[in-house]
Amino acid sequence: MQKDMHYEGMYALARAAGLAPEIALRVATSSQLVDDFASQFDEQLPDGGHLTVFPTCHHTENVLGNLAAEHQRLIWVPFHFLPGGAGNDHESRLVCEMDSAASRDMLEHHLAYPAVDILPELVGVAAHVYADTFAHYGFSGISSELNHVEAGSLNLTMDIDADEYRRIEEKKENFFATVAELGSRGLGHAGVATWPDRPYLQWQFTYEDGRVASRDNPTTFLAACRALHRVFSKLASLQGMASGPGVSFADIEVDVVSVLAHQGPMEDRAARWKDALASGMVPLLREEIPDYEGAEWDNACSSAHGCAEAVTMPFCRFVRAAEVHRTYVLRSLLPPMNILVA
């Protein structure tokens, strides 16, 4: 999924579930930062403390990072293609499944995490990973032949605006050119470009091993929104997280369907979420979705005078949450599924 879902959509759903504005902002920013934080560093603080940070993503053009097996196992597997655990061999068990039992176990673990100071950030990370299971299912976070898609088999199964069709076709060809240049064709959903992340698309493709897959993104994205609203409602039931009662998903479903159906670039889709919340998608609630603050969070701890100040900073909370998530997935969630990747 892209920023319109991971940030604006997350914020709107969090507020509809009753989360306080500041909590919803922390959840949504952490969710999107999973897709943005690509740095690795060890920050030494003036009082002798250290903050060691490992990235939660790599951008498409980072060939060394994307193709490094270690980084695939530590980044793409736990944060973007959570394994479903099905299959009789290691590679097939790594394939992501929509709304898998593993993803639901992850959510329950994170919602019960005792370090309440990072709970919104931890749920934000989990929400990103969970939402991606609705978009990235059928692919895994490693370079695998199971991810290979037959050339020329990617086709739309819907009517689409002519200008939008030209735009996504151009983006698809540019994406494929970059993937071919970097040699990362078998990683994740590279074989189908960014089509899994576009809420309005209906499409189909064929894997190289002959499997035919049809996708109805509006239906799966709506299911994701319904499930995320349920997650945020659970978070809102915890002390200090809500600012008032939330509304049921049924109360906002018509507006969510309308937002998801919009054919346009990511910026336009994000604006649709903003317009919906501001115009009353949530009954009795009309507010602006704050601008994304990820750039302000990123590495902000470098200005801290010591550990006591650093631990209160949003970026430090995000880093701690990301490492809690990575460790839990790799050391506790996956091994009982006979999956060891790190």
BAFI-983717 format. One record per residue: x, y, z of N, C-alpha, C in turn; residue in one letter. Coordinates in steps of 0.001 Angstrom, whole numbers, padded with zeros to 6 digits, always signed. Example, Ala and Ser with C-alpha at 12.3 -4.5 7.8 and 13.67 -1.06 7.14 Angstrom:
<votis>
+013190-005690+007800+012300-004500+007800+013200-003300+007800A;+012850-002250+007080+013670-001060+007140+012900+000030+007870S;
</votis>
This chain:
<votis>
+000834-001190+000000+000000+000000+000000+000877+001251+000000M;+000301+002370-000398+001056+003609-000490+000597+004579+000601Q;+001172+005777+000588+000970+006719+001682-000503+007072+001905K;-001300+007125+000848-002710+007481+001035-003419+006522+001980D;-002987+005258+001988-003562+004292+002921-002792+004260+004229M;-001461+004242+004161-000657+004055+005365-000642+005286+006275H;-000915+006476+005726-000953+007658+006596-002357+008260+006663Y;-002817+008855+005578-004127+009522+005626-005248+008539+005969E;-005240+007372+005314-006270+006388+005612-006198+005897+007048G;-004996+005640+007523-004824+005187+008910-005334+006236+009900M;-005004+007492+009651-005440+008548+010567-006969+008636+010604Y;-007598+008623+009438-009054+008724+009380-009720+007545+010085A;-009211+006341+009852-009790+005159+010496-009552+005179+011997L;-008384+005663+012419-008074+005741+013845-009000+006722+014554A;-009258+007859+013932-010167+008835+014537-011603+008300+014556R;-012012+007597+013503-013348+007018+013484-013524+005987+014592A;-012424+005312+014951-012482+004309+016013-012480+004936+017399A;-012274+006247+017480-012323+006937+018757-010976+007310+019344G;-009878+006999+018651-008570+007370+019174-008431+008884+019242L;-007765+009361+020284-007526+010794+020437-006667+011298+019280A;-006811+012565+018888-006051+013077+017741-004549+012842+017854P;-003958+013074+019035-002512+012905+019165-002105+011437+019073E;-002966+010542+019532-002677+009111+019426-002824+008655+017974I;-003884+009115+017308-004081+008780+015897-002908+009263+015057A;-002370+010443+015395-001232+010982+014653+000006+010113+014851L;+000238+009663+016071+001390+008801+016336+001244+007458+015619R;+000046+006910+015625-000208+005650+014930+000038+005805+013430V;-000573+006823+012822-000488+006992+011372+000928+007338+010925A;+001622+008187+011682+002987+008559+011303+003909+007350+011383T;+003765+006543+012431+004581+005340+012551+004290+004365+011420S;+003019+004253+011050+002644+003379+009949+003355+003783+008662S;+003307+005060+008314+003944+005502+007073+005461+005482+007171Q;+006003+005740+008354+007462+005784+008501+008090+004423+008219L;+007325+003349+008383+007825+002023+008017+008253+002002+006556V;+007547+002723+005693+007880+002790+004270+008928+003843+003948D;+009264+004690+004900+010155+005815+004618+011516+005706+005280D;+011611+004960+006390+012867+004981+007135+013848+003976+006549F;+014806+004483+005776+015768+003633+005056+017195+003834+005536A;+017385+004448+006696+018730+004752+007185+019219+003694+008163S;+020520+003585+008252+021152+002730+009245+022283+003522+009896Q;+022238+003657+011210+023270+004445+011873+023331+004112+013350F;+024384+004546+013971+024558+004412+015416+024793+005813+015950D;+023771+006353+016627+023838+007717+017146+024400+007709+018570E;+025530+008410+018768+026092+008530+020107+025607+009829+020730Q;+025013+009711+021912+024462+010870+022603+025513+011499+023521L;+025363+012791+023835+026372+013494+024633+026648+012878+025991P;+025660+012167+026564+025889+011582+027891+026464+010172+027818D;+026859+009741+026613+027446+008422+026442+026485+007371+025944G;+025202+007706+025842+024226+006753+025343+024346+006530+023847G;+023762+005437+023368+023785+005100+021940+022382+004731+021484H;+022073+005085+020256+020841+004637+019617+021232+004011+018286L;+021174+002683+018241+021521+001957+017025+020251+001678+016244T;+020254+002040+014992+019033+001999+014186+019277+001197+012913V;+018377+000260+012644+018398-000517+011405+017146-000155+010615F;+017242-000018+009296+016103+000473+008513+014909-000464+008506P;+013754+000111+008200+012527-000665+008052+012098-000771+006586T;+012890-000187+005691+012588-000273+004257+013852+000018+003472C;+013805-000279+002185+014788+000201+001216+013996+000735+000034H;+014461+001812-000554+013781+002353-001718+014191+001576-002968H;+013394+001669-004012+013581+000844-005204+014983+000952-005776T;+015558+002146-005744+016852+002350-006388+018030+001825-005573E;+017797+001359-004357+018890+000847-003520+019141-000611-003856N;+019942-000855-004905+020136-002213-005392+020836-003083-004365V;+021866-002563-003705+022614-003370-002747+021750-003766-001562L;+020973-002810-001058+020104-003111+000067+019009-004093-000298G;+018380-003890-001457+017263-004743-001842+017692-006172-002147N;+018879-006341-002702+019316-007677-003091+020091-008395-002001L;+020471-007694-000944+021186-008342+000153+020242-009289+000878A;+020602-010566+000931+019735-011560+001561+019452-011213+003011A;+020454-010692+003713+020260-010328+005115+019198-009254+005250E;+019244-008254+004370+018283-007166+004452+016882-007627+004057H;+016779-008545+003116+015469-009089+002782+014861-009771+003999Q;+015678-010515+004725+015176-011259+005882+014840-010353+007056R;+015593-009257+007213+015400-008380+008365+014462-007209+008091L;+014180-006934+006830+013341-005780+006474+012076-006216+005756I;+012237-006805+004570+011063-007100+003748+010183-008166+004375W;+010784-009190+004978+009976-010262+005566+009158-009773+006764V;+009770-009154+007781+008959-008780+008955+008085-007549+008775P;+008462-006623+007865+007739-005349+007791+006798-005216+006596F;+007003-005981+005522+006231-005728+004302+005590-006967+003692H;+006110-008148+004005+005556-009387+003456+005516-010425+004570F;+004713-010174+005578+004661-011079+006717+004286-012485+006242L;+005109-013483+006534+004843-014836+006037+003524-015415+006551P;+002881-016178+005680+001631-016818+006067+001832-018178+006701G;+002952-018836+006407+003267-020108+007023+002691-021325+006341G;+002001-021159+005221+001449-022304+004503+002525-022918+003605A;+002270-024134+003149+003210-024770+002235+004078-025802+002909G;+004778-026555+002078+005575-027673+002570+007073-027429+002510N;+007480-026244+002089+008913-025939+002051+009126-024507+002511D;+010386-024164+002723+010722-022883+003329+010214-021699+002498H;+010457-021714+001192+010075-020568+000363+008569-020381+000322E;+007828-021455+000245+006364-021324+000187+005806-020860+001532S;+006426-021248+002633+005967-020778+003937+006198-019293+004124R;+007140-018733+003369+007421-017296+003466+006430-016439+002690L;+005581-017028+001864+004632-016259+001059+003607-015597+001977V;+003363-014319+001723+002423-013538+002529+000989-013964+002239C;+000158-014017+003285-001254-014339+003149-002110-013205+003708E;-003201-012910+003025-004110-011863+003473-004752-012230+004806M;-004708-011310+005769-005378-011494+007051-005038-012858+007659D;-003772-013212+007632-003347-014525+008091-003487-014658+009603S;-003492-015899+010068-003510-016138+011507-002275-015519+012156A;-001147-015582+011464+000087-014987+012004-000063-013481+012181A;-000697-012831+011220-000860-011372+011324-001784-011007+012477S;-002797-011826+012714-003698-011546+013830-003016-011810+015174R;-002165-012836+015232-001385-013079+016447-000447-011900+016728D;+000153-011356+015675+001028-010194+015817+000273-009017+016425M;-000923-008768+015932-001717-007649+016431-002060-007827+017907L;-002472-009023+018274-002829-009267+019670-001617-009096+020577E;-000477-009560+020125+000751-009386+020921+001069-007920+021117H;+001015-007154+020052+001396-005740+020130+000390-004935+020956H;-000893-005238+020825-001893-004508+021596-001747-004747+023100L;-001155-005874+023473-000971-006194+024894+000423-005858+025395A;+001214-005182+024591+002604-004918+024970+002650-004007+026202Y;+003481-004346+027199+003441-003616+028476+004055-002217+028460P;+004940-001920+027518+005563-000590+027477+004585+000387+026826A;+003705+000952+027645+002611+001768+027133+003110+003016+026423V;+004298+003495+026781+004792+004732+026173+005033+004600+024674D;+005254+003372+024175+005455+003189+022733+004285+002447+022085I;+003187+002276+022803+002080+001485+022274+001494+002070+020987L;+001250+003384+020886+000728+003901+019610+001675+003648+018442P;+002988+003807+018687+003957+003558+017623+003982+002076+017245E;+003903+001200+018241+003928-000236+017984+002690-000670+017205L;+001537-000143+017568+000313-000463+016826+000377+000139+015425V;+001001+001308+015281+001173+001885+013949+002022+001010+013050G;+003120+000481+013577+003960-000444+012813+003166-001689+012446V;+002461-002240+013442+001666-003442+013199+000573-003189+012168A;-000047-002009+012223-001107-001674+011266-000560-001635+009848A;+000658-001112+009685+001292-001104+008365+001477-002530+007862H;+002068-003373+008700+002343-004757+008310+001048-005500+007993V;+000045-005297+008840-001244-005958+008650-001914-005487+007357Y;-001914-004188+007121-002517-003665+005891-001821-004230+004660A;-000506-004386+004738+000227-004918+003587-000159-006359+003275D;-000654-007112+004263-001078-008481+003940-002272-008474+002993T;-003061-007408+002993-004214-007309+002100-003806-006880+000692F;-002595-006352+000548-002116-005914-000767-001031-006832-001314A;-000184-007366-000436+001012-008085-000883+000857-009597-000832H;-000341-010079-000535-000511-011524-000435-000188-012193-001778Y;+000349-013406-001671+000746-014126-002883+002189-013900-003272G;+002897-013048-002540+004304-012778-002795+005073-012850-001477F;+006373-013019-001561+007195-013090-000356+008270-012019-000380S;+008878-011782+000782+009861-010718+000923+011282-011131+000645G;+011454-012236-000076+012791-012652-000476+012830-012782-002002I;+014031-012874-002550+014167-013147-003976+013844-014617-004200S;+012728-014879-004850+012237-016242-004982+011593-016449-006340S;+011759-017653-006890+011100-017979-008146+009583-017993-007991E;+009095-018179-006777+007653-018156-006551+007060-016769-006811L;+007909-015734-006817+007442-014366-007082+007467-014014-008565N;+008045-014872-009404+008200-014545-010812+006850-014541-011530H;+006626-013492-012302+005374-013315-013053+005669-013398-014541V;+004804-014072-015269+004972-014229-016718+004935-012878-017408E;+005919-012603-018216+005998-011323-018918+004766-011107-019784A;+004201-009915-019709+003053-009561-020527+001716-010061-020016G;+001694-010710-018846+000431-011283-018349-000347-010325-017457S;+000209-009162-017167-000432-008201-016265-001477-007400-017042L;-002760-007563-016684-003845-006925-017435-004935-006413-016501N;-005547-005299-016903-006684-004765-016167-007951-005544-016510L;-008865-005638-015546-010155-006291-015771-011285-005328-015410T;-011098-004059-015720-012040-003015-015330-012004-001902-016358M;-013027-001076-016336-013009+000150-017118-012225+001201-016348D;-011423+001968-017057-010584+002946-016399-010493+004198-017259I;-010392+005332-016590-010241+006597-017300-009008+006548-018196D;-009133+007073-019405-008051+006971-020389-006770+007634-019898A;-006898+008807-019292-005706+009504-018799-005045+008720-017663D;-005875+008146-016794-005325+007356-015696-004655+006091-016227E;-005226+005499-017261-004627+004303-017861-003249+004622-018416Y;-003133+005730-019126-001829+006111-019682-000822+006364-018560R;-001293+006965-017485-000382+007290-016387+000140+006024-015711R;-000751+005073-015414-000274+003871-014715+000541+002971-015639I;+000236+003005-016944+001044+002236-017884+002463+002810-017956E;+002553+004127-017977+003877+004757-018002+004652+004444-016728E;+003968+004525-015597+004621+004206-014336+005038+002741-014282K;+004197+001863-014824+004530+000439-014846+005795+000197-015648K;+005874+000785-016825+007051+000568-017665+008307+001143-017018E;+008193+002299-016385+009347+002878-015689+009777+001993-014519N;+008787+001456-013809+009081+000571-012681+009793-000682-013169F;+009275-001296-014238+009887-002515-014768+011310-002244-015268F;+011523-001067-015858+012868-000736-016332+013847-000640-015171A;+013385-000029-014078+014240+000093-012898+014523-001269-012288T;+013482-002097-012176+013634-003435-011606+014591-004273-012446V;+014453-004193-013772+015334-004960-014650+016781-004506-014498A;+016980-003195-014392+018332-002646-014252+018975-003098-012944E;+018159-003189-011886+018692-003561-010574+018732-005068-010364L;+018077-005823-011236+018102-007265-011103+017284-007784-009943G;+016211-007070-009565+015422-007465-008399+014046-007993-008790S;+013947-008624-009966+012663-009077-010493+011959-010066-009575R;+012700-010885-008876+012089-011916-008058+011824-011507-006632G;+012013-010234-006286+011806-009769-004923+010400-009202-004757L;+009648-009724-003797+008334-009174-003497+007426-009179-004711G;+006653-008082-004871+005719-008006-006002+006290-007182-007148H;+007626-007242-007327+008257-006493-008415+007695-006886-009772A;+007264-008134-009915+006761-008604-011200+005423-008020-011601G;+004720-007366-010661+003433-006744-010989+003454-005249-010680V;+004660-004684-010621+004843-003244-010405+004127-002801-009118A;+003488-001645-009165+002807-001115-007970+001305-001383-007999T;+000859-002262-008872-000580-002499-008997-001216-003044-007718W;-000534-003851-006904-001179-004295-005666-001485-003160-004697P;-000808-002026-004856-000921-000922-003900-001932+000141-004310D;-002602-000047-005437-003545+000955-005937-004974+000517-005591R;-005657+001244-004707-006939+000770-004159-008023+000526-005191P;-008000+001214-006312-009109+001183-007252-008970+000134-008348Y;-007831-000570-008432-007572-001443-009572-008219-002821-009419L;-008712-003324-010548-009103-004721-010699-008257-005274-011839Q;-007585-006399-011610-006566-006842-012551-006275-008321-012379W;-005463-008846-013285-005074-010240-013198-003668-010419-013762Q;-003062-011556-013432-001717-011859-013921-001496-013357-013798F;-000404-013830-014389-000049-015239-014334+001375-015388-013832T;+001542-016208-012804+002886-016527-012339+003599-017378-013395Y;+004921-017387-013369+005673-018170-014347+005432-019668-014200E;+005023-020110-013011+004755-021544-012836+003339-021932-013270D;+002592-020979-013843+001288-021275-014407+000099-020865-013564G;+000310-020483-012327-000809-020054-011486-001402-018751-012020R;-002717-018696-012139-003413-017492-012595-004044-016817-011376V;-003821-015515-011251-004338-014776-010098-005170-013595-010563A;-006322-013403-009937-007179-012241-010188-007261-011415-008915S;-007184-010110-009060-007219-009222-007902-008340-008206-008040R;-009048-008002-006949-010088-006980-006852-009687-006065-005696D;-008821-005093-005980-008280-004244-004919-009359-003510-004122N;-010419-002952-004760-011431-002256-003946-012034-003148-002859P;-012266-004418-003176-012843-005337-002198-011857-005650-001081T;-010595-005944-001449-009619-006298-000416-009225-005083+000413T;-009146-003909-000195-008805-002709+000567-009934-002339+001529F;-011181-002564+001108-012303-002314+002014-012240-003273+003202L;-011913-004523+002937-011752-005491+004026-010624-005061+004956A;-009558-004530+004391-008442-004043+005215-008889-002886+006100A;-009640-001953+005530-010116-000807+006317-011031-001254+007448C;-011888-002202+007161-012793-002716+008198-011986-003372+009324R;-010973-004151+008953-010157-004837+009949-009310-003852+010750A;-008771-002843+010091-007968-001841+010790-008822-001035+011768L;-010038-000703+011377-010946+000001+012280-011172-000835+013540H;-011274-002147+013356-011447-003045+014501-010205-003023+015405R;-009023-003010+014805-007775-002933+015573-007713-001635+016374V;-008033-000533+015704-007959+000767+016379-009026+000895+017465F;-010151+000242+017295-011178+000248+018342-010670-000472+019585S;-009897-001538+019396-009308-002243+020538-008289-001348+021243K;-007482-000643+020456-006523+000278+021067-007247+001384+021820L;-008346+001877+021254-009101+002961+021884-009726+002529+023201A;-009915+001224+023394-010509+000737+024644-009521+000751+025804S;-008243+000984+025510-007220+000999+026548-007127+002387+027170L;-006718+002433+028398-006689+003695+029139-005770+004710+028482Q;-006288+005925+028321-005491+007030+027814-005391+007127+026307G;-006048+006250+025564-005895+006233+024109-007039+006935+023373M;-008208+007037+023975-009373+007580+023277-009704+008990+023746A;-010383+009721+022891-010869+011053+023254-012389+011082+023301S;-013010+009960+023076-014466+009878+023061-014872+008601+022373G;-016142+008291+022342-016591+007063+021686-016388+007129+020175P;-016012+006011+019614-015880+005947+018175-017198+005632+017511G;-017166+005493+016199-018356+005110+015449-018106+003738+014839V;-019166+003056+014478-019022+001743+013863-018510+001898+012437S;-017940+000826+011919-017475+000894+010536-018635+001091+009581F;-019784+000571+009933-020964+000750+009081-021286+002229+008882A;-020965+003050+009890-021258+004482+009799-020375+005198+008777D;-019225+004625+008460-018287+005307+007548-018068+004528+006258I;-018682+003360+006133-018363+002469+005013-018631+003100+003655E;-019739+003798+003503-020056+004405+002205-018966+005384+001784V;-018507+006193+002723-017450+007159+002401-016129+006462+002098D;-015817+005406+002848-014579+004667+002600-014604+004048+001202V;-015724+003457+000827-015860+002878-000516-015621+003942-001580V;-016171+005135-001373-016008+006226-002335-014546+006647-002456S;-013864+006750-001332-012447+007138-001355-011621+006086-002088V;-011854+004818-001791-011071+003744-002392-011293+003657-003898L;-012467+004062-004364-012803+003928-005781-012176+005004-006651A;-011596+006036-006025-011084+007164-006814-009890+006751-007667H;-009976+007017-008960-008895+006728-009886-008004+007960-010015Q;-006791+007859-009505-005904+008996-009562-004587+008688-008876G;-003635+009601-008987-002333+009399-008342-002455+009423-006827P;-001399+008984-006165-001421+008857-004710-001787+010165-004032M;-001273+011288-004519-001556+012580-003894-003051+012894-003941E;-003701+012574-005061-005141+012810-005178-005924+011899-004247D;-005479+010658-004122-006169+009716-003242-006021+010139-001778R;-004839+010642-001410-004640+011154-000051-005570+012329+000217A;-005729+013201-000791-006621+014351-000645-008067+013905-000443A;-008445+012783-001038-009805+012272-000860-010053+011873+000599R;-009062+011247+001230-009199+010929+002651-009339+012204+003478W;-008529+013208+003152-008589+014475+003884-009948+015134+003721K;-010437+015169+002485-011739+015786+002225-012856+015037+002948D;-012760+013716+002953-013813+012916+003586-013894+013197+005075A;-012736+013239+005764-012762+013486+007205-013201+014911+007507L;-012732+015855+006693-013076+017254+006931-014546+017548+006658A;-015162+016778+005796-016552+017057+005407-017571+016222+006173S;-017106+015426+007159-018057+014724+008002-018196+013244+007758G;-017155+012594+007210-017208+011141+007062-017541+010481+008401M;-016924+010979+009457-017241+010521+010804-018306+011456+011365V;-019495+010958+011651-020567+011838+012141-020121+012669+013342P;-020458+013942+013314-020142+014914+014369-018655+015218+014480L;-017864+014763+013503-016427+015040+013540-015990+015604+012197L;-015568+016824+012198-015040+017458+010996-013687+018052+011351R;-012631+017492+010811-011300+017979+011158-010329+017735+010018E;-009237+018438+010048-008182+018283+009058-007236+017162+009483E;-006805+016369+008519-005748+015406+008790-004427+016165+008800I;-003660+016108+009884-002400+016865+009944-001445+016430+008836P;-000585+017360+008423+000439+017004+007451+001360+015942+008037D;+001858+015085+007184+002752+014005+007606+004046+014576+008175Y;+004437+014099+009350+005605+014628+010055+006796+013682+010045E;+006775+012698+009154+007845+011708+009148+009232+012298+009005G;+009376+013309+008144+010690+013924+007951+011180+014595+009220A;+010262+015141+010019+010636+015780+011277+011010+014734+012333E;+010378+013556+012271+010720+012480+013206+012091+011897+012893W;+012357+011691+011613+013522+010943+011153+014827+011485+011742D;+015468+010687+012561+016767+011011+013156+016737+012265+014008N;+015577+012618+014557+015500+013807+015403+016294+013637+016694A;+016601+012394+017060+017334+012156+018309+018746+012721+018269C;+019242+013075+017083+020591+013635+016996+020699+014969+017720S;+019566+015616+017995+019581+016895+018708+019428+016733+020213S;+019242+015502+020679+019032+015270+022106+020315+015479+022891A;+020168+015980+024127+021323+016207+024985+021721+014956+025765H;+020873+013946+025763+021169+012718+026468+020022+011751+026384G;+020179+010606+027037+019170+009538+026955+017811+009984+027477C;+017800+010721+028583+016535+011111+029200+015686+011927+028248A;+016311+012756+027435+015576+013547+026447+015241+012706+025222E;+016184+011876+024786+015993+011101+023563+014814+010146+023667A;+014638+009500+024829+013584+008488+024941+012188+009086+024852V;+012066+010390+025024+010753+011036+024929+010431+011484+023509T;+011403+011388+022606+011216+011895+021241+010458+010890+020386M;+009578+011381+019502+008792+010474+018655+009634+009487+017865P;+010774+009946+017332+011589+009056+016517+012144+007907+017349F;+012583+008191+018556+013096+007134+019427+011990+006142+019749C;+010788+006644+019995+009674+005731+020254+009412+004834+019039R;+009484+005410+017838+009289+004619+016625+010372+003552+016491F;+011640+003931+016713+012748+002978+016599+012566+001824+017584V;+012200+002157+018806+011978+001111+019801+010842+000186+019371R;+009757+000778+018874+008620-000022+018426+009008-000923+017257A;+009766-000383+016312+010179-001167+015146+011041-002354+015564A;+011923-002147+016536+012777-003246+016981+012006-004268+017795E;+011035-003816+018584+010151-004761+019278+009442-005639+018249V;+008927-005003+017209+008213-005743+016175+009142-006715+015457H;+010303-006244+015024+011225-007105+014278+011620-008338+015116R;+011977-008076+016380+012409-009166+017250+011284-010157+017494T;+010078-009650+017752+008947-010539+017993+008672-011419+016780Y;+008611-010823+015592+008293-011587+014390+009355-012647+014118V;+010621-012244+014160+011695-013157+013778+011994-014207+014839L;+011834-013862+016116+012242-014771+017193+011085-015516+017855R;+009871-014961+017786+008746-015583+018490+007617-016016+017571S;+007254-015195+016575+006097-015492+015734+006403-016554+014681L;+007524-016414+013980+007803-017294+012847+008354-018678+013210L;+009224-018817+014216+009777-020159+014491+008740-021252+014730P;+007634-021013+015468+006637-022077+015608+005978-022473+014275P;+006134-021613+013241+005639-021921+011906+006705-022607+011068M;+007793-023045+011747+008944-023676+011074+009605-022737+010085N;+009679-021462+010483+010337-020443+009657+011442-019794+010477I;+012668-019937+010002+013820-019237+010585+014482-018452+009467L;+014526-017148+009600+015158-016324+008563+016299-015481+009111V;+016447-015421+010434+017514-014600+011004+017935-015183+012353A;
</votis>
